[in-house]
Amino acid sequence: MSEKTKRDNNIVIIDIGKDFGRFPGGRLRASAKLSGEEFRQRFMEEELKNDKVLKVLMDNVISYGSSFLDEAFAGLVRHGALKVNSLDEFTKRVIIETSKPELKKQINFFVKNEIERKVNE
């Protein structure tokens, strides 16, 4: 957890651009610097295990690759860090804040697909 990450009662505020990096990489640590896997593991998993709500600020980044977004957010469901049965449940625990509606829509798409895959296993 970065020293810059802010806490407000049960909400942990994570500014990706300031706390992690302005140029996030790809999916996995093994293949990319500042990967979605690294972000998920360093900033989100432990907080969610401690029943925190995450508010993730997305706007201080130059751009995101789809593999980063999928691994960082849908990866929470895929790897069992967040056990939810609907996108609504997910968005109550992980609040995405961005001025770019298409970015939020893309994250929601990845998360919803992963939830549906898990439910149908």
KEGUTOR-622646 format. One record per residue (C-alpha): x, y, z. Coordinates in steps of 0.2 Angstrom, whole numbers, m for minus. Example, Ala and Ser with C-alpha at 12.3 -4.5 7.8 and 13.67 -1.06 7.14 Angstrom:
<drentor c1="62" c2="m22" c3="39"/>
<drentor c1="68" c2="m5" c3="36"/>
***
This chain:
<drentor c1="0" c2="0" c3="0"/>
<drentor c1="7" c2="17" c3="m5"/>
<drentor c1="9" c2="30" c3="9"/>
<drentor c1="m1" c2="42" c3="m3"/>
<drentor c1="m16" c2="30" c3="m2"/>
<drentor c1="m30" c2="39" c3="8"/>
<drentor c1="m42" c2="31" c3="20"/>
<drentor c1="m59" c2="38" c3="24"/>
<drentor c1="m67" c2="27" c3="38"/>
<drentor c1="m71" c2="11" c3="28"/>
<drentor c1="m66" c2="18" c3="11"/>
<drentor c1="m49" c2="16" c3="4"/>
<drentor c1="m45" c2="29" c3="m10"/>
<drentor c1="m32" c2="24" c3="m22"/>
<drentor c1="m27" c2="36" c3="m36"/>
<drentor c1="m19" c2="24" c3="m49"/>
<drentor c1="m9" c2="38" c3="m57"/>
<drentor c1="m1" c2="45" c3="m41"/>
<drentor c1="0" c2="29" c3="m30"/>
<drentor c1="5" c2="16" c3="m44"/>
<drentor c1="10" c2="25" c3="m60"/>
<drentor c1="5" c2="35" c3="m75"/>
<drentor c1="9" c2="22" c3="m87"/>
<drentor c1="2" c2="5" c3="m82"/>
<drentor c1="8" c2="m10" c3="m92"/>
<drentor c1="0" c2="m26" c3="m97"/>
<drentor c1="m8" c2="m41" c3="m88"/>
<drentor c1="6" c2="m50" c3="m78"/>
<drentor c1="21" c2="m45" c3="m68"/>
<drentor c1="32" c2="m57" c3="m78"/>
<drentor c1="28" c2="m48" c3="m94"/>
<drentor c1="25" c2="m30" c3="m90"/>
<drentor c1="31" c2="m17" c3="m78"/>
<drentor c1="16" c2="m9" c3="m68"/>
<drentor c1="5" c2="m24" c3="m73"/>
<drentor c1="m13" c2="m26" c3="m68"/>
<drentor c1="m8" c2="m41" c3="m58"/>
<drentor c1="4" c2="m31" c3="m47"/>
<drentor c1="m9" c2="m17" c3="m45"/>
<drentor c1="m22" c2="m29" c3="m39"/>
<drentor c1="m10" c2="m38" c3="m27"/>
<drentor c1="m2" c2="m23" c3="m20"/>
<drentor c1="m16" c2="m11" c3="m18"/>
<drentor c1="m33" c2="m20" c3="m18"/>
<drentor c1="m33" c2="m38" c3="m12"/>
<drentor c1="m28" c2="m35" c3="6"/>
<drentor c1="m40" c2="m21" c3="8"/>
<drentor c1="m54" c2="m31" c3="1"/>
<drentor c1="m50" c2="m46" c3="13"/>
<drentor c1="m51" c2="m33" c3="27"/>
<drentor c1="m69" c2="m28" c3="22"/>
<drentor c1="m64" c2="m11" c3="15"/>
<drentor c1="m73" c2="m2" c3="1"/>
<drentor c1="m61" c2="4" c3="m13"/>
<drentor c1="m63" c2="20" c3="m22"/>
<drentor c1="m51" c2="19" c3="m37"/>
<drentor c1="m47" c2="35" c3="m46"/>
<drentor c1="m43" c2="32" c3="m64"/>
<drentor c1="m40" c2="49" c3="m72"/>
<drentor c1="m22" c2="53" c3="m68"/>
<drentor c1="m16" c2="40" c3="m80"/>
<drentor c1="m10" c2="42" c3="m98"/>
<drentor c1="m20" c2="27" c3="m105"/>
<drentor c1="m24" c2="9" c3="m100"/>
<drentor c1="m23" c2="m7" c3="m109"/>
<drentor c1="m37" c2="m19" c3="m109"/>
<drentor c1="m26" c2="m33" c3="m102"/>
<drentor c1="m22" c2="m22" c3="m87"/>
<drentor c1="m40" c2="m18" c3="m84"/>
<drentor c1="m46" c2="m36" c3="m85"/>
<drentor c1="m32" c2="m42" c3="m73"/>
<drentor c1="m33" c2="m28" c3="m61"/>
<drentor c1="m52" c2="m28" c3="m59"/>
<drentor c1="m60" c2="m45" c3="m66"/>
<drentor c1="m44" c2="m53" c3="m58"/>
<drentor c1="m51" c2="m49" c3="m41"/>
<drentor c1="m66" c2="m61" c3="m45"/>
<drentor c1="m55" c2="m73" c3="m55"/>
<drentor c1="m43" c2="m76" c3="m41"/>
<drentor c1="m55" c2="m76" c3="m26"/>
<drentor c1="m50" c2="m59" c3="m18"/>
<drentor c1="m68" c2="m53" c3="m20"/>
<drentor c1="m83" c2="m66" c3="m19"/>
<drentor c1="m98" c2="m58" c3="m28"/>
<drentor c1="m112" c2="m64" c3="m38"/>
<drentor c1="m117" c2="m49" c3="m48"/>
<drentor c1="m109" c2="m33" c3="m55"/>
<drentor c1="m120" c2="m23" c3="m42"/>
<drentor c1="m111" c2="m32" c3="m28"/>
<drentor c1="m94" c2="m28" c3="m36"/>
<drentor c1="m98" c2="m10" c3="m38"/>
<drentor c1="m103" c2="m8" c3="m20"/>
<drentor c1="m85" c2="m14" c3="m15"/>
<drentor c1="m75" c2="m7" c3="m29"/>
<drentor c1="m80" c2="11" c3="m34"/>
<drentor c1="m73" c2="16" c3="m51"/>
<drentor c1="m71" c2="35" c3="m52"/>
<drentor c1="m67" c2="42" c3="m69"/>
<drentor c1="m72" c2="56" c3="m81"/>
<drentor c1="m72" c2="43" c3="m96"/>
<drentor c1="m88" c2="33" c3="m96"/>
<drentor c1="m81" c2="21" c3="m109"/>
<drentor c1="m67" c2="16" c3="m96"/>
<drentor c1="m80" c2="12" c3="m83"/>
<drentor c1="m90" c2="2" c3="m96"/>
<drentor c1="m75" c2="m8" c3="m101"/>
<drentor c1="m71" c2="m13" c3="m83"/>
<drentor c1="m89" c2="m17" c3="m80"/>
<drentor c1="m89" c2="m28" c3="m95"/>
<drentor c1="m73" c2="m38" c3="m89"/>
<drentor c1="m80" c2="m40" c3="m72"/>
<drentor c1="m97" c2="m45" c3="m77"/>
<drentor c1="m90" c2="m58" c3="m89"/>
<drentor c1="m79" c2="m65" c3="m75"/>
<drentor c1="m94" c2="m66" c3="m63"/>
<drentor c1="m104" c2="m75" c3="m75"/>
<drentor c1="m90" c2="m87" c3="m79"/>
<drentor c1="m88" c2="m91" c3="m60"/>
<drentor c1="m107" c2="m93" c3="m57"/>
<drentor c1="m108" c2="m105" c3="m71"/>
<drentor c1="m93" c2="m116" c3="m66"/>
***
